Amino acid sequence: MADTVREQVRRTHASLDAARQSAASGEVLSAAYGELGNLLLAAEYHEAAEPCYLAAEETNPSEFRWPYYLGHVHQRRNDPDRAAAAFERALRLQPAYAPAHLSLGEVHLVQGRPDAAERAFTSALASPPHRQAALFGLGRAALARQDHAGAAEHLESALAIDRRASAIRYPLATAYDGLGQPVRAETHLRERGDVRPATIDPLMDVIRGLLHSAARFDGEARQALSRGDWPAAVAAARAGIDLTSDDPRVEASLRHRLGTALAQTGDARGALEEFQRAVRLAPDFARGHYSLGILLASSGRRTEAIEHLSAAVKLDPNYREAREALAALMSPGGPRRLKPPLYRGGRKPHL
């Protein structure tokens, strides 16, 4: 663990020990177990978090949070049956919590139970902040039943809410392929990505905000970039850089995200400096070389751009965007400089 996180865990564990030794009430002891479980979940020590949540739930069975968090632990440990049972226990305590219905629906899809998934996603549909995620789930449940028309209808409705959610496009392409509409399928297939519908989950926000670590801010910067919030991405990346000490790859990732956000705001010089720092920290960082190459090409520094784009292709032979940019620069009749593309999030790592 990072030093700051290790110290957080030690303090929290000491608080739990104090609560146990003082014969605290069930609610106090449950909260102490749950707090340690939360910290371990945030740090992705899922196996260690599980007994904490089990103890928290046992000492206070009426508290909704512990089976809900336990469901996420089981889900991340690829145990869908136990995850479903935990989410169902949580929903018996708080039936109106839409994120729990969404999580249960996702687990049912993994279990191969599309009808149960449909019921769970339908329960979340009435909540406006969760409508897109619910429609996304309903579309995939319909697709699992080979209901291509129903899948296309749900997924098109989901995409209309926020077209940046590029993860919707692959199942939508599959639905149109099943309907015998290859042109529409290919259109969505070209735009596919991994940006899922945004959801509001206050309980998981608590988990994400617990760690005072560079990795936490790296995740926040990534999420801000995916939604096009450049100032938030800059702030998160800089906060994370301040916490990096002995992990050059995390710092390289943070500097790359900072450079990406700066490029979108028009600060080309600042972006160039961050991309250069990223590849110095992690010379095998293909995405960093690609971004640096694109920015150099956009300013007419063709020879240097070719050098970094070539490095990106060598490091990742399947990096299609890097290959295309390199081919454009090296083509006899090609452009002497490239225009940097806007960041779109998703699978394609533009900048």
N, C-alpha and C positions, 0 to 999 in steps of 0.2 A: 504493500500500500504506500501511497504518497505519505510523507511525514504528517501533513495536516490532517489527512483522513485517519491515519493510525491513531493520532492523538484524540480525534473525535470518538473513535471506537473505544479507546481506553477509558475516557471520561464517562461515556454512556454505560459501559460495562460496570464501572465503579458505582454508578447510581443504582443499577440493578442489584448489585451485591448489597448495597446499603438498604434497599427496600426489602430484600429477602431477610436480612439479619434483624430488621426492626419489626418483623411480623406485621408489615403494612397490610391495609385492607385489600380486598380482591381487586378493586378498581385501580388502586395505586400500583399494585404489583403487575396487573395486566398492562397498564400504561408503560411501565418500565420495561417489561418484556417486548412490548410492541415498539417502543422507541429504538431498542437495540435491533429488532428485526428490520425496522425502516432503514436504519443506517446501513445494515448489511445488504439489504435489497438495493439501495442506491449504489453501493459499491460493487454490486453484481456478485456477491458471495451468497448465491441462492441456497446452496445446501446448508450453510450456517444460519441463514435467515429462517428456514422452515421450522426448526424446533422453537425458535423465539415466538413465532406467530401461533404455533400450536399451544404453547404455554399461555400466551396472552388470551387466546380464545377460551381456553379451559378455565382460566381464573375469572373471566368476565364474558360469559356466553352471549350477553345482550349487545355487545359492541360490534357494530357492523364492519368497522375498518379491518379487523383482523382476518376474518375469512375472505374479505375482498383482496387484501394484499397477499394472503396465502394463495388465492387463485392465480395471481400473477406469478408468484414463485413457481407453482406447479407448471404453469404455462411456459415459463422460460426454461424449465427443466424438461420440457417435452413430455409431460405427463398429462395428457388431455382429460383423462377420466377423473383424476383427482382435482384437476383445475375446474372442471365442470361442477363437481360436487361442492367445492368451496364457493364458487360464484353463486350457486343455487342457495347455499346457506346464507350468503350475504344478502341476496335478494329477498329472502323470507323476512329478514330484519328491516330492509329498506327497499321496498319494491319500486320506488320511483326513481332510483338512481340509474339514469340512462347509460352511463359508461359501463356499468356492470352488465346490463343487457347486451351491449355491443361486445364486451369481452366474452360473454357466454356464447354469443352467436359465432364468434371466431373459433372458439373451442369446438363447437358442434360441427363446424365445417371441417376441421381437422379430423374429427371423429367419423366423418362420412355420414352425418345425420342432417341433410339439408332441410328437412321439414322442421326439425327442432331449431335449427339455425334461423329459419324464416320466422318462427314465432318470437325468438329472442330479438331479432332485428326489427320486427314489426312493433315490439314493445317500446323501442327507442325512437321510432319514427315521429312521434308526436312532439318530441323535444327539438325545437328549431336549431340549436347549436349542434345537434347530433344527426340532423336529417340527412346530410350528405353521406356520412359514414354508414347510416342505416340503409340508405338506398344502395350504396356500394355493396353492403353485405347481402341485401335482398337479391341484387343482380347475380352475385356469385352463387347464392343458394339456388336460384332458378337455373343457372348454367349447370350446376351439379345434377339437376333433375332433367337435363337436356331440354329445358324450356327456353329455347333460344330467343323467341319473340319476347317473352316476359323478361329475360335477362337484358336484352337490348333496351327495353322500355325503362327499366329501373336504372340501368347504367347511364343512359342518355340523360335522364333526369338528374342523376348525381353529378355528371360532368357539367351540366348547365349551371349548377350552383357555384362551382369554382373550377374553371378549366385548368388551373395550375395543378390539380390533383391528377398527375400523369399516370398513377398506378391504375386508374380506372380504365385506361385505354386498352390494355392487353386483354382483359376478359371481354371488353366490348368488341374488340377485333375478333375474338373467338366466337362471340355470339353472332356477329354478322357473317362469319365464315360458315357457321352452322345454318344460317338462313339462306345461304347461296348468294351472298352479296360480296364477292371478293374485292371489289374496288373500295368499298367502305371499310372492309376489314383491313386492307393494306394501308389505308390512310391512318387509321388508329394505331396500327402496328408500328408505323414509322415514328409516331409521337409517343410511344410508350415510355414509361419511366417508373420510378419507385416513390414518388411523392404521394403519400396516402392522404385521404380527406382529413382535414384538421378536426380535432375534437377537443372539447373542454372537459377535463377530468381533474377537479380540484384535489382529489386525494393523491393521484399520481403526480400532480404538480408539486405537492409537498415532498414526495420522494425525490423528484428531480432537483429540487432546490436545497436538499440537505447537505450535499458534499461541498466542501470548500476546496475544490480541486480543479486542475487544468482540464481534466477530461470532462467534467461537468460543463465548463464554459465552451469547450469544443463542440459538445452536443447542442448547446444553446445557439452558438453561432451558425451551426449547420441548419438548424430549424429556422432561424431568422432569414438565412439566405434562401431557403426553399419557399418562403412566403414573400420574398422581395422586400424585407424590412432591413435596408442597408445600415441605418444608424444603429439598430439593435445588434446586427451582426458585428459591426465594428466594436461596439462597447463590450460584447461578450468575448470576442477574440482577444481584445487587449487585456481584459480582466484575467483570462486564462493564461496569457503570456506572462503576466506578472507572477503566476504561481508555478510556472515550469522551472524545474531545477536540474533534474537528472534524466529527463526523457526527451531526447532530441526529436523523436518522431512525433510526439504530441505537440511539441512547439512548432515543428514544421507544418503540421496540419493546421494549427491555429494561425500561423503566419500566412498560409495559403488562403485560409478563409478571410483573413483580414485584407489581403491583397485583392481577393475577389470582390469584396464589398467596396473597397476603395476605387477599384476600376469602374464599378457601376455608378459611382458618384462623380466620376470625371477626374479623380486624382490619379492620373497615369503614373506620375513619378513615384508617389507613395506605394502604389500597387507593384511597380517594378522592383522597388527596394524589398518589399515583403516577399515576392516570389524568389528573388535572388537569395534572400536569407533562408527560405524554405529549402531550396535545393542544396545550399551549403550544409544545412543541418542534416538533411537526408538525401544524399546523392542518388539513391535508388528510387526516389519519389517521382514516378512517371507523370502524375498529374501536375506536379510542380513544374517539371520541365516543359510540359505542354503549355501551361498557362504563361510561363516565361517566354516560350517561343512565340506564342500568339501576340503577346504584348510587344515583343521586339519587332516582329513582322509588321505590326500596325504602325510602327514609327520608322519603317524603312531600313531597319538593321537586319538585312536579309541573311547575311552569313552567320551571324550569331543565332538568329532564329532557326535556321536550318540545323545548327549544331544541337540546340535543345530539343527541337522536334524529333531529330534523329535519335537522341537519347531516350525520349519518351517511347518511341516505337521499339527500340532495342529492349527497353525494360519491360514493355508490355506489347508483344507482337499483335495482340487483338485489339489494340487501341485504335478504333476506326477513325475517330475525329483527328487524332494526331497524324495518321497516315494520309488522310485527305488534305490536311493543311500542308504537310510536307510535300506531297505530290504537286499541290498548287504552286508552291514556291519554287520547286525544282523544274517545273514544266518550262520549256523554252519560250512558249507564248503566254505563260501564266503571269499573274500579277506580281509586281515588285514588292508589294506590301499587302497585308491582310487586315481587314476590318475586324476588330475583336467582337465576338458575338456576345449578346446579352446572356447573363446567367439565367437559366430556366429551371434549375433544380433537376430532380429526377435522375435517371440513369446516365444521361449524357453530361459529362463533367465540363461544360463550357466554362472556361477560365478556372 
